[in-house]
Amino acid sequence: MKAIRVRKFGGPEVLVPEEVPAPAPAAGQVLVRVRAAGVNPYETYIRAGAYASLPELPYTPGSDGAGTVESAGPGVVSVKPGDRVYLAKSLSGTYAEYALALEEQVHPLPEALSFAQGAAVWVPYGAAYHALAHQAGARPGETVLVHGASGGVGVAAMQLARAMGLAVLGTAGTPEGRALVLGQGARAAFDHSSPGHAAAVLEATGGRGADIVLEMLANVNLAADLKMISEGGRVVVIGSRGEATINPRDLMARRGSVRAFTLWAVTPEEEKEIHAAVGAGLALGTLKPLVGREFPLADAAAAHEAVMRSGAAGKIVLAC
């Protein structure tokens, strides 16, 4: 089978297509014929050797994917060959034509969704749901500001927030991105590169600020976020690429809080809730992953470069 292999940590050029044997499922395992794999920023950090936990070399990247069940090992009861599924993590990596996964890492993909959309489920919707429900404790009627709302996680967060009864505001760095944010149902869209966007958010909320801010780039925006939250407001850090300097008095004056997480630290109970909620939304059609760009599997290096550029418009995926 074709797979992307990383034999040394470094730049995008270390993502090399290779021919490797397809794995075989053991007891409790499922072999999935991957049709699309999701590309996430954290995978670029791992590839560069700049992540807290690194895999042994060589490895195949990827935790998001979608395709059909090729075969199942003894004891697997929830899926069968031919079933359409999305992957939420795997044992062997999803940047490949086949991926080996545990039974609990394989979830039904509704017929209405493409494989590319299925590859845009786990990290974007898992992170967004965990941020809103578990970290922020979001309640219907509250206002949420989604930073970087035109990207994969941002789109997922807006869709989930609207389904939960929240008023949604979003930011994006380009006119096209802001149009996308409004098209996803946000009440207003702001340019997060503009020095005046904090004042604009306060004006849009009648001066009280957002109850929740979902932050994708805390090293750039966190200090400003603390000036945009309401009394008792919560900032949830989903992504950061470095250190941030804040004035704690901005939190103290608003009785605010900052929460942060990694998706890999969710508990089994939280993960079960994530898949129940997201799966229901996918089946009902209230959640519709947005794919921005597709790259061939062999062009994984170009996909890694693209996912780190500003101006995202949905999820980047690899066609396998």
C-alpha positions in Angstrom: 0.0 0.0 0.0 1.0 3.6 -0.4 1.7 5.5 2.8 3.5 8.7 3.9 6.5 7.8 6.1 8.6 10.1 8.3 12.2 8.7 8.9 13.6 11.9 10.5 12.1 14.9 12.1 12.3 18.1 10.0 10.5 20.2 7.4 7.7 19.2 5.1 10.2 17.5 2.8 10.6 14.6 5.3 7.0 13.5 4.4 8.0 10.8 1.9 5.6 8.5 0.0 6.6 4.8 0.3 5.2 1.4 -0.5 4.7 -0.6 2.7 2.8 -3.8 3.6 -0.8 -3.4 4.6 -1.4 -4.3 8.2 -3.7 -7.1 9.3 -6.2 -6.7 12.1 -5.8 -8.7 15.3 -8.5 -9.3 17.9 -10.5 -6.1 18.6 -8.9 -4.3 15.6 -10.3 -3.0 12.3 -8.5 -2.4 9.0 -9.9 0.6 7.2 -9.4 1.4 3.5 -8.7 5.1 3.9 -10.2 7.3 1.2 -9.3 10.7 2.8 -7.1 11.8 5.7 -7.4 15.0 7.7 -4.4 17.3 8.0 -4.0 19.2 11.4 -1.5 21.8 12.6 -0.4 19.7 15.5 0.9 17.1 12.9 3.3 19.7 11.6 4.7 20.2 15.1 5.2 16.4 15.5 6.8 16.2 12.1 9.2 19.0 13.0 10.1 17.3 16.3 8.6 20.2 18.3 5.8 18.5 20.1 5.6 17.3 23.8 5.2 13.7 22.8 6.9 12.3 19.7 6.4 8.9 18.0 9.2 6.5 17.4 10.8 6.8 13.9 9.8 5.9 11.3 6.1 6.6 11.5 3.0 7.4 9.4 1.3 10.7 10.5 -2.4 11.3 10.9 -5.3 10.7 13.3 -8.3 11.8 11.2 -9.5 9.7 8.3 -12.5 8.2 6.6 -13.2 5.3 4.3 -14.7 1.8 4.4 -14.0 -1.2 6.7 -11.8 -3.7 4.8 -11.7 -6.4 7.5 -12.2 -6.9 11.2 -10.4 -9.0 13.7 -11.9 -11.5 16.1 -14.3 -10.0 18.6 -15.3 -6.9 16.6 -19.1 -6.5 16.7 -19.8 -2.8 16.0 -18.7 -2.7 12.3 -18.4 -5.1 9.4 -16.6 -5.1 6.0 -18.0 -2.4 3.7 -19.3 -0.1 6.4 -18.6 3.6 5.9 -16.7 5.0 8.8 -14.6 7.9 10.1 -11.5 7.4 12.2 -10.8 9.1 15.5 -7.1 8.1 16.0 -5.6 4.9 14.8 -2.8 2.5 15.5 -0.9 2.9 12.3 -1.5 6.5 11.0 -4.1 7.7 8.5 -1.8 9.2 5.8 -2.0 5.9 4.0 -4.3 3.8 1.8 -5.0 1.5 4.8 -5.1 2.2 8.5 -5.3 -0.2 11.5 -7.5 1.0 14.3 -9.0 -0.3 17.6 -12.7 -1.0 17.3 -13.5 2.0 19.6 -11.6 4.3 17.2 -14.0 3.6 14.3 -17.3 5.4 14.0 -20.2 5.4 11.5 -20.1 7.9 8.7 -23.6 8.9 7.4 -24.2 8.3 3.7 -24.9 12.0 3.2 -21.3 12.9 4.0 -18.3 12.4 1.7 -15.2 10.7 2.8 -13.4 14.0 2.6 -16.0 15.4 5.1 -15.5 12.3 7.3 -11.8 13.1 7.4 -12.7 16.5 8.9 -14.6 15.2 11.9 -12.4 14.0 14.8 -9.9 16.7 15.6 -12.1 19.7 14.6 -15.4 18.6 16.1 -13.8 16.8 19.0 -11.8 19.8 20.0 -14.7 22.2 19.5 -17.2 20.1 21.5 -14.7 19.6 24.3 -13.9 23.3 24.4 -17.6 24.4 24.5 -19.2 21.7 26.6 -16.4 20.4 29.0 -14.1 23.4 29.3 -16.4 26.4 29.0 -19.6 24.8 30.3 -21.5 26.7 27.5 -25.1 27.4 28.2 -27.9 28.3 25.7 -28.3 32.0 25.3 -24.6 32.8 25.9 -22.4 34.5 23.4 -19.3 32.9 22.0 -16.5 34.5 20.0 -14.7 32.0 17.8 -11.2 33.2 16.8 -10.0 31.8 13.5 -13.5 30.8 12.7 -12.9 30.1 9.0 -10.6 27.1 9.8 -11.6 23.5 10.4 -11.9 23.8 14.2 -13.5 27.2 13.9 -16.2 26.0 11.5 -16.9 23.0 13.7 -17.2 25.3 16.8 -19.6 27.7 15.1 -21.9 24.8 14.0 -21.8 23.2 17.4 -22.4 26.5 19.2 -25.4 27.3 17.1 -26.8 23.8 17.7 -26.3 24.4 21.5 -28.3 27.6 21.4 -25.4 30.1 21.6 -25.1 33.4 19.8 -22.0 33.2 17.6 -19.4 35.8 16.7 -16.4 34.9 14.6 -13.1 36.3 13.4 -11.1 35.7 10.2 -8.1 37.4 8.6 -9.4 37.8 5.0 -12.6 39.1 3.5 -13.3 35.7 2.0 -12.9 34.1 5.5 -15.3 36.6 7.0 -17.8 35.9 4.3 -17.5 32.2 5.1 -18.0 33.0 8.9 -21.2 34.9 8.1 -22.3 32.1 5.8 -22.0 29.6 8.7 -24.5 31.7 10.6 -22.4 33.9 12.8 -24.1 37.2 13.8 -21.0 39.2 13.0 -17.5 38.6 11.6 -14.4 40.6 12.6 -10.9 41.0 11.2 -8.6 39.7 14.0 -5.6 41.4 12.4 -7.2 44.8 12.9 -6.2 46.7 16.1 -9.8 47.7 16.6 -11.4 44.3 16.5 -11.6 44.1 20.4 -13.6 47.4 20.5 -15.8 46.1 17.7 -16.6 42.9 19.6 -17.6 44.9 22.7 -19.8 47.1 20.6 -21.5 44.1 19.0 -22.3 42.7 22.5 -23.7 45.9 23.8 -20.5 46.6 25.8 -20.7 43.5 28.0 -18.3 41.3 26.0 -18.5 37.6 25.0 -19.3 35.0 27.6 -16.9 32.5 25.9 -13.9 33.1 23.7 -12.4 30.1 21.8 -8.8 30.9 21.0 -6.8 29.1 18.2 -3.7 31.3 18.5 -3.2 32.2 22.1 0.4 33.5 21.7 -1.0 36.3 19.5 -4.5 37.0 20.8 -4.8 36.0 24.5 -4.0 39.4 26.0 -6.7 41.0 23.8 -9.1 38.2 24.6 -9.1 39.1 28.2 -10.4 42.6 27.4 -13.4 41.1 25.4 -14.9 38.8 27.9 -18.0 39.5 30.0 -18.3 39.3 33.8 -17.6 35.7 34.5 -16.3 35.1 31.0 -14.2 32.2 30.0 -11.4 32.0 27.5 -10.6 28.5 26.2 -7.2 28.0 24.6 -7.4 25.4 21.8 -4.1 26.3 20.0 -0.9 28.3 20.6 2.4 28.5 18.8 4.5 30.1 21.6 4.4 32.1 24.8 1.8 34.7 25.7 2.0 37.8 28.0 -1.1 38.9 29.8 -2.2 41.3 32.4 -4.0 39.3 35.1 -5.9 42.4 36.2 -8.0 42.0 33.0 -9.2 38.7 34.4 -9.5 40.0 37.9 -11.7 42.9 36.9 -14.1 40.5 35.1 -13.9 37.6 37.4 -12.8 35.7 34.3 -10.9 32.5 33.7 -8.6 30.9 31.1 -8.9 27.2 30.4 -6.7 25.1 28.1 -6.5 21.5 27.0 -5.1 19.0 24.5 -7.5 16.7 22.8 -5.3 13.7 23.7 -6.0 14.2 27.4 -9.8 13.8 27.2 -11.1 11.0 29.5 -12.8 7.9 28.1 -16.1 9.3 29.4 -15.6 12.7 27.7 -14.6 11.0 24.4 -17.7 8.8 24.5 -19.9 12.0 25.0 -18.0 13.7 22.1 -18.8 11.0 19.7 -22.4 10.7 20.9 -23.0 14.4 20.4 -21.1 14.8 17.1 -22.5 11.5 15.7 -26.0 12.7 16.3 -25.3 16.0 14.7 -23.8 14.4 11.6 -26.7 12.0 11.3 -29.3 14.8 11.7 -27.4 17.2 9.3 -26.9 19.9 11.8 -23.2 19.4 11.6 -21.7 19.5 8.1 -17.8 19.5 7.9 -16.5 22.0 5.4 -13.6 20.9 3.3 -11.4 23.7 2.0 -8.7 22.0 -0.1 -7.9 18.5 -1.1 -4.4 17.3 -1.9 -3.3 13.9 -3.3 -1.6 11.7 -0.7 1.7 12.1 -2.4 1.5 15.9 -1.9 1.4 15.6 1.9 4.3 18.1 2.1 2.3 20.7 0.3 -0.7 20.1 2.6 1.5 20.6 5.6 2.7 24.0 4.2 -0.9 25.0 3.4 -2.3 24.1 6.9 0.1 26.6 8.5 -0.8 29.5 6.3 -3.3 32.2 7.4 -6.6 32.5 5.5 -7.9 29.0 6.0 -11.3 28.2 4.6 -12.4 24.9 6.1 -10.4 21.6 6.5 -7.4 20.5 4.5 -7.5 16.8 3.6 -5.5 14.2 1.7 -7.2 12.1 -0.9 -6.0 8.5 -0.4 
